[in-house]
Amino acid sequence: MQPSPTSPDAVVALLREALADPSTAWSLGSFGAIAEFMRDPDEPVLALPDDRLGLATARGAIALTPSSDLRPVAYETAVSSGWNHAIALCLPEATCAMNRRTVVTELGPDRNAARVEDRDGILFDLGLGLLAVDACVRVRDPEAVERLRAGVGMPLFDHANPIGPHLVAMSPHRVFLARVGRVEVYAPIPGSGGTSPEGPHTHVLPKLLRSGRTHAATTPIPAGWVPCGGLHPAHPYKDMMGDRIAFDAGRYEAFQAMLDHWGDPELVAIKRGGPEAPGGTVSTRHAQGARRVAEAQARYLRGEIIEGSASDDEDAEATA
């Protein structure tokens, strides 16, 4: 599969339009570690104090630095309640790499923080060793700085690392960095058994991290490309937190237009009833997934109700 040819100006226009739409959510991360940014329609928004694309709220921020080799890849994946959709922000495998630190590392003041008031906060890389993302935390409180310094040089999940027992209580800012930009999350980390807050939040799942994947096997990313982040336009039958809503045909049509422009032409053709091309690059798994999506969408368009919990879709896809 190859992403549709496009121009850097078209990519920037896509990002600007998505940033202006409060119904679009964002993510930045890798398989098992992800930061998500979203906002309410009436939530106060601050412009960034520099020329990056993005915005900040009281709960989080996004700051993007698109390069000429950034390629959006629109896709749909089949899940229990129907389908998910997104536009992955991909870079070539040869240019996407971040620092890949494997131990907690102090990086110093976060001079590139989205908000000026956070730029004296001390940034610590958590050392997750991800290819395209540095998962970090940022603190300003002297006691929190010292607690994090006590774990420098050790893997985060080492039982001897003293950071672990205090991380939730400290609830530092989470700062995920990639070549495409950053997402910052200011909301507290939920305690054991808690649920992610509405709005910006992060997930770090050690079991998934151990797989070494950059994305779920169900996600049809072109060979040689790595998804560093993504934008998630409004979905036809669920809200940004995954709760079911009445089917919205306008949202469905809006993403189909995006799929036509940014999606893989082979996969789109298969979804719309075409055969797999001889010598094509679409995998059997992804072709089957496209047909399942088409069947689910046809049922929704006919007004049929598909059984299944929309809120379970993320977990189901992550383990696929």
Contacts in CASP RR format, 6 or more apart in sequence:
PFRMAT RR
TARGET T0000
AUTHOR 0000-0000-0000
METHOD contacts of the structure
MODEL  1
MQPSPTSPDAVVALLREALADPSTAWSLGSFGAIAEFMRDPDEPVLALPD
DRLGLATARGAIALTPSSDLRPVAYETAVSSGWNHAIALCLPEATCAMNR
RTVVTELGPDRNAARVEDRDGILFDLGLGLLAVDACVRVRDPEAVERLRA
GVGMPLFDHANPIGPHLVAMSPHRVFLARVGRVEVYAPIPGSGGTSPEGP
HTHVLPKLLRSGRTHAATTPIPAGWVPCGGLHPAHPYKDMMGDRIAFDAG
RYEAFQAMLDHWGDPELVAIKRGGPEAPGGTVSTRHAQGARRVAEAQARY
LRGEIIEGSASDDEDAEATA
1 220 0 8 1.000
1 221 0 8 1.000
1 222 0 8 1.000
1 223 0 8 1.000
1 264 0 8 1.000
1 266 0 8 1.000
1 267 0 8 1.000
1 281 0 8 1.000
1 282 0 8 1.000
1 286 0 8 1.000
2 222 0 8 1.000
2 264 0 8 1.000
2 281 0 8 1.000
3 71 0 8 1.000
3 72 0 8 1.000
3 73 0 8 1.000
3 90 0 8 1.000
3 222 0 8 1.000
3 225 0 8 1.000
3 262 0 8 1.000
3 263 0 8 1.000
3 264 0 8 1.000
4 261 0 8 1.000
4 262 0 8 1.000
4 263 0 8 1.000
4 264 0 8 1.000
4 265 0 8 1.000
6 71 0 8 1.000
6 72 0 8 1.000
6 262 0 8 1.000
8 66 0 8 1.000
8 68 0 8 1.000
8 70 0 8 1.000
11 66 0 8 1.000
11 70 0 8 1.000
11 71 0 8 1.000
11 72 0 8 1.000
12 53 0 8 1.000
12 66 0 8 1.000
14 72 0 8 1.000
14 87 0 8 1.000
14 231 0 8 1.000
14 262 0 8 1.000
15 53 0 8 1.000
15 64 0 8 1.000
15 66 0 8 1.000
15 231 0 8 1.000
16 53 0 8 1.000
18 24 0 8 1.000
18 26 0 8 1.000
18 231 0 8 1.000
18 233 0 8 1.000
19 53 0 8 1.000
19 54 0 8 1.000
19 55 0 8 1.000
19 62 0 8 1.000
19 64 0 8 1.000
21 233 0 8 1.000
21 234 0 8 1.000
22 39 0 8 1.000
22 40 0 8 1.000
22 41 0 8 1.000
22 43 0 8 1.000
23 41 0 8 1.000
23 233 0 8 1.000
23 234 0 8 1.000
23 240 0 8 1.000
24 231 0 8 1.000
24 232 0 8 1.000
24 233 0 8 1.000
24 234 0 8 1.000
25 36 0 8 1.000
25 37 0 8 1.000
25 38 0 8 1.000
25 231 0 8 1.000
25 232 0 8 1.000
25 240 0 8 1.000
26 36 0 8 1.000
26 37 0 8 1.000
26 38 0 8 1.000
26 62 0 8 1.000
26 183 0 8 1.000
26 229 0 8 1.000
26 230 0 8 1.000
26 231 0 8 1.000
26 232 0 8 1.000
27 34 0 8 1.000
27 35 0 8 1.000
27 36 0 8 1.000
27 37 0 8 1.000
27 86 0 8 1.000
27 183 0 8 1.000
27 229 0 8 1.000
27 230 0 8 1.000
27 231 0 8 1.000
27 232 0 8 1.000
28 34 0 8 1.000
28 35 0 8 1.000
28 37 0 8 1.000
28 62 0 8 1.000
28 133 0 8 1.000
28 176 0 8 1.000
28 178 0 8 1.000
28 180 0 8 1.000
28 181 0 8 1.000
28 182 0 8 1.000
28 183 0 8 1.000
28 228 0 8 1.000
28 229 0 8 1.000
28 230 0 8 1.000
29 35 0 8 1.000
29 130 0 8 1.000
29 132 0 8 1.000
29 133 0 8 1.000
29 135 0 8 1.000
29 176 0 8 1.000
29 178 0 8 1.000
29 228 0 8 1.000
29 229 0 8 1.000
30 130 0 8 1.000
30 131 0 8 1.000
30 132 0 8 1.000
30 133 0 8 1.000
30 213 0 8 1.000
30 214 0 8 1.000
30 215 0 8 1.000
31 208 0 8 1.000
31 209 0 8 1.000
31 211 0 8 1.000
31 212 0 8 1.000
31 213 0 8 1.000
31 214 0 8 1.000
31 215 0 8 1.000
31 216 0 8 1.000
31 318 0 8 1.000
32 203 0 8 1.000
32 204 0 8 1.000
32 205 0 8 1.000
32 208 0 8 1.000
32 209 0 8 1.000
32 318 0 8 1.000
33 128 0 8 1.000
33 130 0 8 1.000
33 133 0 8 1.000
33 135 0 8 1.000
33 176 0 8 1.000
33 202 0 8 1.000
33 203 0 8 1.000
33 204 0 8 1.000
33 205 0 8 1.000
33 209 0 8 1.000
34 176 0 8 1.000
34 202 0 8 1.000
34 203 0 8 1.000
35 135 0 8 1.000
35 174 0 8 1.000
35 175 0 8 1.000
35 176 0 8 1.000
35 183 0 8 1.000
35 184 0 8 1.000
35 185 0 8 1.000
35 200 0 8 1.000
35 201 0 8 1.000
35 202 0 8 1.000
36 183 0 8 1.000
36 185 0 8 1.000
36 199 0 8 1.000
36 200 0 8 1.000
36 201 0 8 1.000
36 202 0 8 1.000
36 203 0 8 1.000
37 60 0 8 1.000
37 61 0 8 1.000
37 62 0 8 1.000
37 183 0 8 1.000
37 184 0 8 1.000
37 185 0 8 1.000
37 199 0 8 1.000
37 200 0 8 1.000
38 199 0 8 1.000
38 200 0 8 1.000
38 240 0 8 1.000
39 45 0 8 1.000
39 55 0 8 1.000
39 57 0 8 1.000
39 59 0 8 1.000
39 199 0 8 1.000
40 199 0 8 1.000
43 57 0 8 1.000
43 58 0 8 1.000
43 59 0 8 1.000
44 57 0 8 1.000
44 58 0 8 1.000
45 55 0 8 1.000
45 56 0 8 1.000
45 57 0 8 1.000
46 55 0 8 1.000
46 56 0 8 1.000
46 57 0 8 1.000
46 115 0 8 1.000
47 54 0 8 1.000
47 55 0 8 1.000
48 54 0 8 1.000
48 55 0 8 1.000
48 56 0 8 1.000
48 61 0 8 1.000
48 63 0 8 1.000
48 114 0 8 1.000
49 115 0 8 1.000
49 116 0 8 1.000
52 63 0 8 1.000
52 64 0 8 1.000
52 65 0 8 1.000
52 114 0 8 1.000
52 181 0 8 1.000
53 63 0 8 1.000
53 64 0 8 1.000
53 65 0 8 1.000
53 66 0 8 1.000
54 61 0 8 1.000
54 62 0 8 1.000
54 63 0 8 1.000
54 64 0 8 1.000
54 114 0 8 1.000
55 61 0 8 1.000
55 62 0 8 1.000
56 62 0 8 1.000
56 114 0 8 1.000
56 115 0 8 1.000
56 184 0 8 1.000
57 200 0 8 1.000
58 186 0 8 1.000
59 185 0 8 1.000
59 186 0 8 1.000
59 187 0 8 1.000
59 199 0 8 1.000
59 200 0 8 1.000
60 114 0 8 1.000
60 183 0 8 1.000
60 184 0 8 1.000
60 185 0 8 1.000
60 186 0 8 1.000
60 187 0 8 1.000
60 200 0 8 1.000
61 114 0 8 1.000
61 115 0 8 1.000
61 182 0 8 1.000
61 183 0 8 1.000
61 184 0 8 1.000
61 186 0 8 1.000
62 114 0 8 1.000
62 182 0 8 1.000
62 183 0 8 1.000
62 184 0 8 1.000
63 112 0 8 1.000
63 114 0 8 1.000
63 181 0 8 1.000
63 182 0 8 1.000
63 184 0 8 1.000
64 180 0 8 1.000
64 181 0 8 1.000
65 179 0 8 1.000
65 180 0 8 1.000
65 181 0 8 1.000
66 180 0 8 1.000
67 91 0 8 1.000
67 179 0 8 1.000
67 180 0 8 1.000
69 91 0 8 1.000
69 92 0 8 1.000
69 95 0 8 1.000
70 89 0 8 1.000
70 90 0 8 1.000
70 91 0 8 1.000
70 180 0 8 1.000
71 89 0 8 1.000
71 90 0 8 1.000
71 91 0 8 1.000
71 225 0 8 1.000
72 87 0 8 1.000
72 88 0 8 1.000
72 89 0 8 1.000
72 90 0 8 1.000
72 231 0 8 1.000
72 262 0 8 1.000
73 87 0 8 1.000
73 88 0 8 1.000
73 90 0 8 1.000
73 220 0 8 1.000
73 221 0 8 1.000
73 222 0 8 1.000
73 225 0 8 1.000
73 227 0 8 1.000
73 262 0 8 1.000
73 263 0 8 1.000
73 264 0 8 1.000
74 85 0 8 1.000
74 86 0 8 1.000
74 87 0 8 1.000
74 88 0 8 1.000
74 255 0 8 1.000
74 258 0 8 1.000
74 259 0 8 1.000
74 261 0 8 1.000
74 262 0 8 1.000
74 263 0 8 1.000
75 85 0 8 1.000
75 86 0 8 1.000
75 87 0 8 1.000
75 88 0 8 1.000
75 219 0 8 1.000
75 220 0 8 1.000
75 221 0 8 1.000
75 259 0 8 1.000
75 263 0 8 1.000
75 264 0 8 1.000
75 267 0 8 1.000
76 83 0 8 1.000
76 84 0 8 1.000
76 85 0 8 1.000
76 255 0 8 1.000
76 259 0 8 1.000
76 271 0 8 1.000
76 290 0 8 1.000
76 293 0 8 1.000
77 83 0 8 1.000
77 84 0 8 1.000
77 85 0 8 1.000
77 216 0 8 1.000
77 218 0 8 1.000
77 219 0 8 1.000
77 220 0 8 1.000
77 289 0 8 1.000
77 293 0 8 1.000
77 317 0 8 1.000
78 218 0 8 1.000
78 289 0 8 1.000
78 292 0 8 1.000
78 293 0 8 1.000
78 296 0 8 1.000
79 313 0 8 1.000
79 316 0 8 1.000
79 317 0 8 1.000
80 308 0 8 1.000
80 309 0 8 1.000
80 312 0 8 1.000
80 313 0 8 1.000
80 316 0 8 1.000
81 237 0 8 1.000
81 238 0 8 1.000
81 244 0 8 1.000
81 306 0 8 1.000
81 307 0 8 1.000
81 308 0 8 1.000
81 309 0 8 1.000
81 310 0 8 1.000
81 312 0 8 1.000
81 313 0 8 1.000
82 237 0 8 1.000
82 292 0 8 1.000
82 293 0 8 1.000
82 296 0 8 1.000
82 297 0 8 1.000
82 300 0 8 1.000
82 306 0 8 1.000
82 313 0 8 1.000
83 292 0 8 1.000
83 293 0 8 1.000
83 296 0 8 1.000
83 297 0 8 1.000
84 235 0 8 1.000
84 313 0 8 1.000
84 314 0 8 1.000
84 317 0 8 1.000
85 232 0 8 1.000
85 233 0 8 1.000
85 235 0 8 1.000
85 255 0 8 1.000
85 259 0 8 1.000
86 230 0 8 1.000
86 231 0 8 1.000
86 232 0 8 1.000
86 233 0 8 1.000
87 230 0 8 1.000
87 231 0 8 1.000
87 232 0 8 1.000
87 233 0 8 1.000
87 258 0 8 1.000
87 262 0 8 1.000
88 215 0 8 1.000
88 219 0 8 1.000
88 221 0 8 1.000
88 227 0 8 1.000
88 229 0 8 1.000
88 230 0 8 1.000
89 180 0 8 1.000
89 227 0 8 1.000
89 228 0 8 1.000
89 229 0 8 1.000
89 230 0 8 1.000
89 231 0 8 1.000
90 221 0 8 1.000
90 222 0 8 1.000
90 225 0 8 1.000
90 226 0 8 1.000
90 227 0 8 1.000
90 228 0 8 1.000
91 132 0 8 1.000
91 179 0 8 1.000
91 180 0 8 1.000
91 225 0 8 1.000
91 226 0 8 1.000
91 228 0 8 1.000
92 224 0 8 1.000
92 225 0 8 1.000
92 226 0 8 1.000
93 224 0 8 1.000
93 225 0 8 1.000
93 226 0 8 1.000
95 179 0 8 1.000
96 131 0 8 1.000
96 132 0 8 1.000
96 178 0 8 1.000
96 179 0 8 1.000
96 226 0 8 1.000
96 228 0 8 1.000
97 131 0 8 1.000
97 132 0 8 1.000
98 130 0 8 1.000
98 131 0 8 1.000
98 132 0 8 1.000
98 133 0 8 1.000
98 134 0 8 1.000
98 177 0 8 1.000
98 178 0 8 1.000
98 179 0 8 1.000
99 125 0 8 1.000
99 134 0 8 1.000
100 129 0 8 1.000
100 130 0 8 1.000
100 131 0 8 1.000
101 125 0 8 1.000
101 127 0 8 1.000
101 129 0 8 1.000
101 134 0 8 1.000
102 127 0 8 1.000
102 128 0 8 1.000
102 129 0 8 1.000
102 155 0 8 1.000
103 127 0 8 1.000
103 152 0 8 1.000
103 153 0 8 1.000
103 154 0 8 1.000
103 155 0 8 1.000
103 156 0 8 1.000
104 124 0 8 1.000
104 125 0 8 1.000
104 126 0 8 1.000
104 127 0 8 1.000
104 148 0 8 1.000
104 151 0 8 1.000
104 152 0 8 1.000
104 153 0 8 1.000
104 154 0 8 1.000
104 155 0 8 1.000
104 156 0 8 1.000
104 161 0 8 1.000
104 163 0 8 1.000
105 124 0 8 1.000
105 125 0 8 1.000
105 127 0 8 1.000
105 152 0 8 1.000
105 153 0 8 1.000
106 122 0 8 1.000
106 123 0 8 1.000
106 124 0 8 1.000
106 148 0 8 1.000
106 149 0 8 1.000
106 152 0 8 1.000
107 122 0 8 1.000
107 123 0 8 1.000
107 124 0 8 1.000
107 125 0 8 1.000
107 136 0 8 1.000
108 121 0 8 1.000
108 122 0 8 1.000
108 123 0 8 1.000
109 119 0 8 1.000
109 120 0 8 1.000
109 121 0 8 1.000
109 122 0 8 1.000
109 123 0 8 1.000
110 118 0 8 1.000
110 119 0 8 1.000
110 121 0 8 1.000
110 122 0 8 1.000
110 123 0 8 1.000
110 138 0 8 1.000
110 175 0 8 1.000
111 119 0 8 1.000
112 119 0 8 1.000
112 182 0 8 1.000
113 119 0 8 1.000
113 121 0 8 1.000
113 138 0 8 1.000
113 175 0 8 1.000
113 184 0 8 1.000
114 182 0 8 1.000
114 184 0 8 1.000
118 138 0 8 1.000
118 140 0 8 1.000
118 173 0 8 1.000
118 184 0 8 1.000
120 140 0 8 1.000
121 138 0 8 1.000
121 139 0 8 1.000
121 140 0 8 1.000
122 138 0 8 1.000
122 139 0 8 1.000
122 140 0 8 1.000
122 145 0 8 1.000
122 148 0 8 1.000
123 136 0 8 1.000
123 137 0 8 1.000
123 138 0 8 1.000
123 175 0 8 1.000
124 136 0 8 1.000
124 137 0 8 1.000
124 138 0 8 1.000
124 139 0 8 1.000
124 148 0 8 1.000
124 152 0 8 1.000
124 172 0 8 1.000
125 134 0 8 1.000
125 135 0 8 1.000
125 136 0 8 1.000
126 135 0 8 1.000
126 136 0 8 1.000
126 137 0 8 1.000
126 156 0 8 1.000
126 204 0 8 1.000
127 134 0 8 1.000
127 135 0 8 1.000
127 155 0 8 1.000
127 156 0 8 1.000
128 135 0 8 1.000
128 156 0 8 1.000
128 204 0 8 1.000
128 209 0 8 1.000
130 209 0 8 1.000
130 214 0 8 1.000
131 214 0 8 1.000
131 226 0 8 1.000
132 178 0 8 1.000
132 179 0 8 1.000
132 214 0 8 1.000
132 226 0 8 1.000
132 227 0 8 1.000
132 228 0 8 1.000
133 176 0 8 1.000
133 177 0 8 1.000
133 178 0 8 1.000
133 228 0 8 1.000
134 176 0 8 1.000
134 177 0 8 1.000
134 178 0 8 1.000
135 174 0 8 1.000
135 176 0 8 1.000
135 204 0 8 1.000
136 174 0 8 1.000
136 175 0 8 1.000
136 176 0 8 1.000
136 177 0 8 1.000
137 148 0 8 1.000
137 167 0 8 1.000
137 172 0 8 1.000
137 173 0 8 1.000
137 174 0 8 1.000
137 175 0 8 1.000
138 172 0 8 1.000
138 173 0 8 1.000
138 174 0 8 1.000
138 175 0 8 1.000
138 184 0 8 1.000
139 145 0 8 1.000
139 148 0 8 1.000
139 170 0 8 1.000
139 172 0 8 1.000
139 173 0 8 1.000
141 170 0 8 1.000
144 170 0 8 1.000
144 172 0 8 1.000
147 162 0 8 1.000
147 163 0 8 1.000
147 166 0 8 1.000
147 170 0 8 1.000
148 163 0 8 1.000
148 170 0 8 1.000
148 172 0 8 1.000
150 162 0 8 1.000
150 163 0 8 1.000
151 161 0 8 1.000
151 162 0 8 1.000
151 163 0 8 1.000
154 160 0 8 1.000
154 161 0 8 1.000
155 161 0 8 1.000
156 163 0 8 1.000
156 164 0 8 1.000
157 206 0 8 1.000
167 189 0 8 1.000
168 189 0 8 1.000
168 190 0 8 1.000
168 191 0 8 1.000
168 192 0 8 1.000
171 188 0 8 1.000
171 189 0 8 1.000
173 184 0 8 1.000
173 185 0 8 1.000
173 186 0 8 1.000
174 184 0 8 1.000
174 185 0 8 1.000
174 189 0 8 1.000
174 202 0 8 1.000
175 182 0 8 1.000
175 183 0 8 1.000
175 184 0 8 1.000
175 185 0 8 1.000
176 182 0 8 1.000
176 183 0 8 1.000
176 184 0 8 1.000
176 202 0 8 1.000
178 228 0 8 1.000
178 229 0 8 1.000
179 228 0 8 1.000
180 228 0 8 1.000
180 229 0 8 1.000
183 200 0 8 1.000
184 200 0 8 1.000
185 200 0 8 1.000
185 201 0 8 1.000
185 202 0 8 1.000
186 200 0 8 1.000
187 197 0 8 1.000
187 199 0 8 1.000
187 200 0 8 1.000
187 201 0 8 1.000
188 197 0 8 1.000
189 202 0 8 1.000
190 196 0 8 1.000
190 197 0 8 1.000
196 203 0 8 1.000
198 241 0 8 1.000
199 240 0 8 1.000
199 241 0 8 1.000
205 318 0 8 1.000
208 318 0 8 1.000
214 221 0 8 1.000
214 226 0 8 1.000
214 227 0 8 1.000
215 221 0 8 1.000
215 226 0 8 1.000
215 227 0 8 1.000
216 317 0 8 1.000
216 318 0 8 1.000
216 320 0 8 1.000
217 285 0 8 1.000
217 320 0 8 1.000
218 285 0 8 1.000
218 286 0 8 1.000
218 289 0 8 1.000
218 317 0 8 1.000
218 320 0 8 1.000
219 227 0 8 1.000
219 317 0 8 1.000
220 264 0 8 1.000
220 267 0 8 1.000
220 282 0 8 1.000
220 283 0 8 1.000
220 286 0 8 1.000
221 227 0 8 1.000
222 264 0 8 1.000
223 281 0 8 1.000
232 240 0 8 1.000
233 251 0 8 1.000
233 254 0 8 1.000
233 255 0 8 1.000
233 258 0 8 1.000
234 248 0 8 1.000
234 251 0 8 1.000
234 254 0 8 1.000
235 242 0 8 1.000
235 251 0 8 1.000
235 255 0 8 1.000
236 247 0 8 1.000
236 248 0 8 1.000
236 249 0 8 1.000
236 250 0 8 1.000
236 251 0 8 1.000
236 252 0 8 1.000
236 255 0 8 1.000
236 300 0 8 1.000
237 244 0 8 1.000
237 245 0 8 1.000
237 246 0 8 1.000
237 247 0 8 1.000
237 248 0 8 1.000
237 300 0 8 1.000
237 310 0 8 1.000
238 244 0 8 1.000
238 245 0 8 1.000
238 310 0 8 1.000
238 311 0 8 1.000
238 313 0 8 1.000
239 245 0 8 1.000
241 311 0 8 1.000
242 310 0 8 1.000
242 311 0 8 1.000
242 313 0 8 1.000
242 314 0 8 1.000
243 310 0 8 1.000
243 311 0 8 1.000
244 309 0 8 1.000
244 310 0 8 1.000
244 311 0 8 1.000
247 300 0 8 1.000
247 303 0 8 1.000
249 301 0 8 1.000
252 297 0 8 1.000
252 300 0 8 1.000
252 301 0 8 1.000
259 268 0 8 1.000
260 268 0 8 1.000
264 282 0 8 1.000
266 276 0 8 1.000
266 277 0 8 1.000
266 280 0 8 1.000
266 281 0 8 1.000
266 282 0 8 1.000
267 282 0 8 1.000
267 286 0 8 1.000
267 287 0 8 1.000
267 290 0 8 1.000
268 290 0 8 1.000
269 277 0 8 1.000
270 276 0 8 1.000
270 282 0 8 1.000
270 287 0 8 1.000
270 290 0 8 1.000
270 291 0 8 1.000
271 290 0 8 1.000
271 291 0 8 1.000
271 293 0 8 1.000
271 294 0 8 1.000
272 294 0 8 1.000
273 291 0 8 1.000
273 294 0 8 1.000
276 282 0 8 1.000
276 287 0 8 1.000
282 290 0 8 1.000
296 306 0 8 1.000
299 306 0 8 1.000
300 306 0 8 1.000
END
